């Protein structure tokens, strides 16, 4: 992961942008670390002079989605998800770019947290294992034949579904918020009801589909919100954004 911080020494928004970058990295569970380029310095690479101040690049891409410009001196302006204007990229914008750049890939791994629960929920309920040679043979070979009994299967599936819901809720605000979690709760409720209460395969599969969809939604990287640049610095933005935080 390559993170670059580009700035003009006289830009009033530099310190606030650094602080937001630290917050985004901490939110992702990483130690602060990035390369800084002063656009006026002879040591700065050519690409660093093509952006306004402050700019944060993740693997060479601007967190605000802005392409390189002619390098004219200007402070950046950013538009947050709620439409607020600021001279500093919002923490969520930076965090989204970090996730998209591969800084935090656990989101896609979380997608697989639903697999054990889905697999266990497809085991038969309330039937003697002898009636299900395929299931019984496999689970017995693993010493898990007892899982085909309802008294064991219900706690097992509930535990695995609980793990899946935990993965949806953990650090949800840094991904897609709590809507995927709420959708996952709905999916689990429908699946458990179809499995153990209504004995309905339709409800079971519908619930599993909802849970998988919620996990995929939760894992999908967020797009950065709008940004731009202006010919004059956005004065007072540092104070405004600090108060908003």
ABEGO torsion letter per residue (X at the ends): XBBBBBBBAABAAAAAAAAAAAAAAAAAGBBBBBBBBBAABAABBAAAAABBOBBBBBGGBBAAGBBBBAGBBBBBBBBBAAGBBBABBBAAAAAAAAAAAGABAAAAAAAAAAAAAAAAAABBBGBBAAABAAAAAAAAAAGAAAAABAAAAAAAAAAAAAAAAAAAABGAAABAEAAAAAAAAAAAAAAAAAAAAAGBAAAAAAAAAAAAAAAAAAABBBBBBBBBBBABBBBGAAAAAAAAX
